[in-house]
Amino acid sequence: MKRAALMVWGASSGAGKSLLTTALCRWAARQGLDVAPFKAQNMSNNARVVPVDPADPDSRLGEIGSAQYFQALAARVPPSVDMNPVLLKPERDTASRVVVHGQVDAELSRLPWRERSRVLAAVARESFDRLTGRHGRIVIEGAGSPAEINLAPHDYVNLDAARWAREHGALHAMLVADIDRGGAFAHLHGTWALLPDDLRPVLAGFVLNKFRGDAALLAPGPAQLQALTGVPLLGVLPMRRDHGLPDEDGVHAAPRTDSGGPRIAIVAWPHISNLDEFQSLAEVATLRWARNAAELADADWIILPGSKQVSGDLAWLREQGLDRCIVEHVRRGRPLLGICGGQQILGRTLDDPGGVDGEPHGPLPGLGLLPLATRYAAPKRLRAAAVHFDTLTSPWQALTGRSLPAYEIRCGRTTVDVDGAVAVVHDAHGQPIGWQAGATLGLAVHGLFEDAATLHALFGRHVRTLDARFDALADLVEDHLGAATLRTLLEA
């Protein structure tokens, strides 16, 4: 089998590598190419549950970054942990939980970055070799910038990954910059200049992303840049805010939206996780990310999302006075939804004697809006779980009788604290996985708003399918980079 790889480097974080990789995967799949995505290391609290071995129906499960999950779907191949063998899940400014081949590695999580990088590089290489053995084309997403010269000796995500790919077959690379930030030509030239000598020749071209306006006004910049570097500008991608796919991470990537429908406030606490599951919701409702009382005041709905550190986010909620706003919201009979960590905060107590979720603590009072108790314990629960909604009462009655795919990523074990909790959602084994009390609904699973039929039932509006979103991205890169260029990069 003829093998080739395309490396997508960025001149900075946020340049658009993830979406460009997704678009390239779908374009290649539409050409009939056997393609798969790869990112050696991702840093994100947005994760999905996937098989360790997609060919084994009884494979154990692991977690990878959401970006690689969607890239696999765009490529029309089953997602696996090899597509993102190292996932760093930030817990605070100076520490992250290290996930290796889908599983948390506590020992590596405690090591300083430089000390663990050699081990992680070997892990990533192992996955890359397996993935290359299964697929003829790999689209490799870098991380941050390949020109971080202080990190270059340990940079297995941008530099070593490119070298691994070159060993397996043909390799091309593209370098993308966010022109909307300004300074894009300097970013591209500086990154090219700082690339290692052995990798500079694989750079096939530059891409300017997120452009607004008349591209003719860029002249003579592209010609001057090519004169300086010998590298051509492959194309200019316009700003697309309505692509309908989640950006890799960060609430900064999910601004307030106004699509009509109810006003929904999602509490943006410091350790928010899996915020990508709200992307489709933005198409049927007016979303805002709430960090203060004023942003909750006129909300029709409030959502408490997932959390990477639940007790810390509960403390933040109280410091901001948002707990009182939420209780008042419920008193008025308005819908309140808690998902995973948010559902745990809705309960009566949170107990973490072993410090699994953060600093060790005894029972802490939650918001007390559901009669539940949560106790944290290892191992983390990773599961793809189809769920069924029983009979729900107002304001959640539209969910009655619905079934949908969902997934669990959590450490907390939730039980009924006192009599009176109404279990209204169950998994395929009949185990309770969601509870309702009046206007308050708590779900231990993610995925409610990624089911198009459920969104229609709740809001009476249709959303685009994932395939339609992937195809629109593929059309975008074909229109602005050209089919001939893409064939050269991906079919070499």
C-alpha positions in Angstrom: 0.0 0.0 0.0 1.3 3.4 -0.9 1.4 5.5 2.2 1.4 9.3 2.7 0.9 11.8 5.4 -0.1 15.4 5.6 1.1 17.4 8.6 -1.0 20.4 9.7 1.1 22.8 11.7 -0.1 26.1 13.2 1.7 29.4 13.6 0.0 29.6 17.0 -2.7 28.0 19.1 -6.1 28.8 17.8 -5.0 29.1 14.2 -7.6 26.6 13.1 -5.6 23.3 12.9 -8.4 21.2 14.2 -11.1 22.3 11.8 -8.7 22.3 8.9 -7.7 18.7 9.8 -11.4 17.8 10.0 -12.0 19.3 6.6 -9.0 17.5 5.0 -10.2 14.2 6.5 -13.6 14.5 5.0 -12.3 15.7 1.6 -9.9 12.7 1.4 -12.7 10.3 2.4 -14.9 11.7 -0.3 -12.1 10.9 -2.8 -12.2 7.3 -1.7 -8.9 7.5 0.3 -8.4 5.4 3.4 -7.5 8.2 5.7 -7.3 8.6 9.5 -6.5 11.6 11.8 -3.7 11.6 14.4 -2.6 14.0 17.1 0.2 12.7 19.3 -0.8 14.9 22.3 -3.9 17.0 22.9 -4.6 19.3 25.9 -8.3 19.6 26.4 -11.1 18.9 28.9 -13.4 18.0 26.0 -13.2 14.2 25.6 -15.1 11.3 24.1 -15.3 7.6 24.9 -13.9 5.3 22.2 -12.6 1.7 21.9 -9.0 1.0 22.5 -9.2 -1.5 19.5 -12.0 -0.6 17.1 -11.7 -4.0 15.4 -12.6 -5.8 18.7 -16.3 -5.7 19.6 -15.3 -6.5 23.2 -12.5 -3.9 23.4 -12.2 -1.9 26.6 -12.9 1.8 26.3 -10.7 4.8 26.7 -11.0 8.6 26.2 -9.5 10.8 23.5 -9.9 14.5 22.7 -13.2 15.4 21.1 -11.4 17.0 18.1 -9.9 13.6 17.1 -13.2 11.9 17.6 -14.9 14.2 15.2 -12.0 14.0 12.7 -12.4 10.2 12.7 -16.1 10.6 11.9 -15.2 13.0 9.2 -12.8 10.5 7.8 -15.5 7.8 8.0 -13.4 5.5 10.1 -14.1 4.2 13.7 -12.4 6.4 16.3 -9.8 4.8 18.5 -7.3 5.8 21.2 -4.5 5.6 18.7 -5.7 8.7 17.1 -4.9 10.7 20.2 -2.6 8.5 22.4 -1.8 11.3 24.9 -4.5 13.5 26.3 -3.7 16.1 29.0 -6.7 17.2 31.0 -5.9 20.4 32.9 -6.9 20.5 36.5 -5.3 23.9 37.4 -2.9 26.3 35.9 0.2 24.2 36.7 -1.1 20.6 36.6 -2.8 18.2 34.2 -4.1 14.7 34.4 -2.3 12.5 31.9 -4.4 10.1 29.9 -2.3 7.5 28.0 -3.9 5.2 25.4 -7.3 6.2 26.9 -6.5 5.6 30.5 -5.4 8.0 33.3 -1.8 7.4 34.3 -1.5 8.7 37.9 2.3 8.2 38.0 3.0 10.1 34.8 0.5 12.8 36.0 2.8 13.6 38.9 6.0 13.9 36.8 7.3 17.3 35.5 6.7 17.8 31.8 10.3 17.3 30.6 10.7 14.1 32.7 7.6 12.5 31.2 8.0 13.6 27.6 10.3 10.7 26.6 7.9 8.1 27.9 4.9 9.9 26.2 6.8 10.2 22.9 7.3 6.4 22.9 3.6 5.9 23.6 2.7 8.2 20.7 5.1 6.6 18.3 3.6 3.2 19.1 0.1 4.5 18.3 1.3 6.2 15.1 2.9 3.0 13.8 -0.3 1.1 14.5 -2.4 3.7 12.8 -0.1 3.8 9.7 -0.3 0.1 9.5 -4.1 0.3 9.2 -4.6 3.3 6.9 -3.0 4.5 3.7 -3.2 8.2 4.5 -2.8 10.0 7.8 -3.6 13.7 8.5 -1.5 14.7 11.4 -2.6 17.7 13.6 0.2 19.5 15.4 -0.2 21.3 18.7 0.5 25.0 19.3 3.4 25.9 17.1 6.3 23.8 15.7 8.7 26.8 16.3 8.8 26.7 20.1 12.6 26.4 20.2 12.7 26.0 24.0 10.7 22.8 23.6 12.1 21.5 20.3 14.2 18.6 21.8 11.0 17.2 23.4 8.5 18.2 20.8 7.1 14.8 19.7 3.7 16.4 18.7 4.9 18.6 15.9 8.5 17.7 15.0 8.9 14.0 15.9 5.5 13.1 14.5 6.5 14.6 11.2 9.8 12.6 11.2 7.8 9.4 12.0 5.6 10.0 9.1 8.5 10.6 6.8 9.9 7.2 7.7 6.6 5.6 6.5 6.2 7.3 3.2 5.6 10.6 1.5 5.1 13.6 3.7 3.9 17.1 3.0 3.1 19.8 5.6 1.1 23.0 5.6 1.4 25.9 8.0 -1.8 27.7 8.9 -2.1 31.2 10.6 -5.0 33.1 12.0 -5.0 36.3 10.0 -7.9 37.7 12.0 -5.4 38.2 15.0 -3.0 40.3 12.9 0.6 39.7 12.2 0.0 36.6 10.2 2.8 37.2 7.6 5.3 37.6 10.5 4.0 34.5 12.2 4.4 32.4 9.0 7.9 33.8 8.2 9.1 33.4 11.8 7.8 29.9 12.1 9.4 28.8 8.8 12.7 30.4 9.9 12.7 28.5 13.2 11.7 25.1 11.8 14.5 22.5 12.1 16.6 22.2 8.9 15.6 18.6 8.2 11.8 19.5 8.3 11.8 22.8 6.5 11.8 21.1 3.0 8.6 19.2 3.7 6.6 22.5 4.1 4.5 22.6 1.0 2.7 25.8 1.6 1.1 28.4 3.9 -2.6 28.9 4.6 -4.2 32.1 5.9 -7.3 31.3 7.9 -10.2 33.3 9.3 -9.9 36.1 6.7 -12.6 38.8 6.4 -12.8 41.1 3.4 -11.3 41.2 -0.1 -8.4 38.7 -0.5 -7.0 40.9 -3.3 -5.9 43.4 -0.6 -3.4 40.9 0.7 -1.1 41.6 -2.3 1.9 41.9 -2.4 2.2 40.1 0.9 2.0 36.5 -0.4 4.5 37.1 -3.2 7.0 38.8 -0.8 6.6 35.9 1.7 7.3 33.4 -1.0 10.3 35.4 -2.1 11.7 35.3 1.4 10.9 31.6 2.1 10.5 29.8 -1.2 7.1 28.6 0.1 3.9 29.5 -1.7 0.5 30.5 -0.2 -1.8 27.6 -0.8 -4.9 29.6 -0.2 -7.0 31.9 2.0 -9.8 30.5 4.0 -12.6 32.9 4.9 -14.0 33.3 8.5 -16.7 30.8 9.2 -18.4 31.1 12.5 -21.3 28.9 11.5 -19.4 25.7 10.8 -21.4 23.9 13.5 -18.5 21.9 15.0 -16.9 22.5 18.4 -13.6 24.3 18.6 -10.9 22.3 20.4 -11.2 23.8 23.8 -12.0 26.9 25.9 -15.1 28.9 26.5 -13.4 31.7 24.5 -14.2 29.6 21.5 -17.9 29.5 22.2 -19.2 33.1 22.2 -22.8 34.2 23.0 -25.1 33.1 20.2 -28.6 34.3 19.2 -30.4 31.7 17.2 -33.8 32.5 18.6 -35.6 30.1 20.9 -35.3 30.2 24.7 -32.5 32.1 26.5 -30.2 29.4 27.9 -27.4 30.3 30.3 -24.6 27.8 30.7 -22.6 28.3 33.9 -19.0 28.8 32.8 -17.2 27.7 35.9 -13.4 27.5 36.0 -13.1 23.7 35.4 -15.7 23.3 32.8 -15.5 20.2 30.7 -17.2 18.7 27.6 -18.5 22.1 26.6 -18.4 20.9 23.0 -21.7 19.0 23.5 -23.6 22.3 23.4 -22.5 23.2 19.8 -25.8 22.0 18.2 -27.8 23.7 21.0 -26.4 27.0 19.7 -28.4 26.5 16.5 -31.8 26.3 18.2 -31.5 28.6 21.3 -29.9 31.8 22.4 -26.8 30.8 24.4 -24.7 32.7 26.8 -21.8 31.6 29.0 -22.6 32.9 32.5 -20.0 33.9 35.1 -22.0 36.4 37.2 -25.5 36.9 38.5 -26.6 39.4 35.8 -26.0 36.7 33.1 -28.4 34.3 34.9 -31.1 36.8 35.8 -33.3 36.6 32.7 -32.4 33.1 31.6 -35.3 30.8 30.5 -33.1 27.8 31.2 -29.9 27.3 33.2 -27.5 24.5 32.5 -24.8 23.3 34.9 -22.3 21.6 32.6 -19.6 19.0 33.2 -16.7 19.8 35.5 -13.1 18.6 35.8 -13.0 19.5 39.5 -16.5 19.5 41.0 -15.9 20.7 44.5 -13.7 23.6 43.3 -16.4 24.7 40.8 -19.1 24.4 43.6 -16.9 26.7 45.8 -16.6 29.2 42.9 -20.3 29.0 42.3 -21.0 30.1 45.9 -18.3 32.8 45.8 -20.0 34.4 42.8 -23.4 34.2 44.5 -24.7 32.1 41.6 -26.1 29.4 44.0 -28.7 31.8 45.2 -29.6 32.8 41.6 -30.0 29.1 40.6 -32.3 28.4 43.6 -34.4 31.4 42.8 -34.6 30.3 39.1 -35.9 26.9 40.3 -38.4 28.6 42.7 -39.9 30.3 39.7 -40.5 27.0 38.0 -37.9 27.5 35.2 -35.9 24.6 33.8 -32.6 23.7 35.4 -30.4 21.0 33.9 -27.3 19.5 35.5 -25.0 17.3 33.4 -22.4 14.9 35.0 -20.5 17.2 37.4 -23.3 19.7 37.2 -25.8 16.9 38.2 -23.5 16.1 41.2 -23.6 19.7 42.3 -27.4 19.6 42.3 -27.4 16.9 44.9 -27.2 17.1 48.7 -23.6 16.0 49.3 -20.2 15.6 47.6 -17.7 13.3 49.4 -14.1 12.8 48.2 -12.0 11.3 51.0 -9.3 10.1 48.6 -8.9 13.3 46.6 -10.0 11.6 43.4 -11.7 14.8 42.1 -9.3 17.3 43.6 -8.2 18.0 47.2 -9.5 15.4 49.7 -12.6 16.4 51.7 -15.4 14.9 53.7 -19.1 15.4 52.8 -19.7 18.9 51.4 -23.2 20.3 50.9 -24.4 20.6 47.3 -27.2 22.8 46.2 -29.8 20.3 47.6 -32.1 20.5 44.6 -32.0 16.8 44.0 -32.0 14.2 46.9 -28.7 12.6 45.7 -25.3 11.9 47.3 -22.1 11.6 45.3 -18.9 9.9 46.5 -15.7 9.9 44.4 -13.6 6.9 43.8 -11.3 5.4 41.2 -11.4 4.1 38.6 -13.0 6.6 36.3 -16.2 5.3 34.6 -15.9 5.4 30.8 -18.9 4.1 28.9 -20.9 4.6 25.8 -24.4 4.3 27.2 -27.7 4.3 25.3 -30.3 5.8 27.6 -34.0 5.8 27.8 -36.2 8.6 29.2 -39.3 7.3 31.1 -42.2 9.6 32.0 -41.1 13.1 32.8 -43.3 16.0 34.0 -43.3 19.6 33.0 -41.1 21.3 31.9 -39.2 18.2 30.6 -42.2 16.3 29.3 -41.0 16.5 25.7 -38.3 14.0 26.6 -40.8 11.3 27.7 -40.2 8.0 25.9 -37.1 9.1 24.0 -34.0 7.0 23.6 -30.6 8.3 22.5 -26.9 7.5 22.5 -24.9 9.0 25.3 -21.6 8.6 27.1 -20.1 8.7 30.6 -16.8 10.1 31.7 -16.9 10.4 35.5 -15.5 9.3 38.8 -18.4 10.2 41.0 -20.8 7.4 42.2 -24.2 8.9 42.7 -26.9 7.3 44.9 -30.3 8.4 46.2 -29.8 10.1 49.5 -33.3 10.0 50.8 -36.6 8.7 49.6 -38.5 10.7 47.0 -36.0 11.0 44.1 -37.7 10.2 40.8 -35.4 8.3 38.5 -36.6 9.2 35.0 -33.7 8.1 32.9 -32.2 4.6 32.7 -29.4 2.9 30.8 -29.8 -0.3 28.8 -29.4 -2.4 31.9 -32.2 -0.6 33.7 -29.8 1.3 36.0 -30.9 4.9 37.0 -28.8 7.5 35.3 -31.0 10.6 35.5 -33.4 12.2 38.1 -36.1 14.8 38.1 -37.5 17.0 40.9 -39.9 19.6 39.6 -38.2 21.8 37.1 -34.8 20.3 37.9 -33.3 17.5 35.8 -30.0 15.9 36.5 -28.2 13.6 34.1 -25.1 11.5 34.8 -24.4 11.2 31.0 -23.3 13.6 28.2 -24.9 13.8 24.8 -28.4 15.0 25.2 -28.0 18.0 22.8 -26.1 16.0 20.2 -29.2 14.0 19.2 -31.1 15.9 16.4 -34.4 14.2 17.2 -34.2 15.3 20.8 -33.4 18.8 19.9 -36.4 18.9 17.7 -38.6 17.5 20.4 -37.4 20.1 22.9 -37.3 23.2 20.6 -39.3 22.3 17.5 -36.4 23.1 15.2 -34.1 21.0 13.0 -30.3 21.1 13.1 -27.8 20.1 10.4 -26.4 16.6 10.5 -22.8 16.0 11.3 -22.2 14.7 7.8 -23.6 18.0 6.4 -21.2 20.0 8.6 -18.2 17.8 7.5 -19.1 18.2 3.9 -19.4 22.0 4.2 -15.9 22.1 5.6 -14.6 19.9 2.8 -16.3 22.1 0.2 -14.6 25.1 1.9 -11.1 23.8 1.6 -11.7 22.6 -2.0 -13.1 26.0 -3.0 -10.2 28.0 -1.5 -7.2 25.6 -1.7 -8.3 23.8 -4.9 -8.8 20.1 -5.7 -5.5 19.8 -7.5 -3.6 21.2 -4.5 -5.4 18.8 -2.2 -4.7 15.8 -4.4 -1.0 16.7 -4.5 -0.9 17.0 -0.7 -2.9 13.9 0.1 -2.3 11.5 -2.7 1.5 11.8 -3.0 
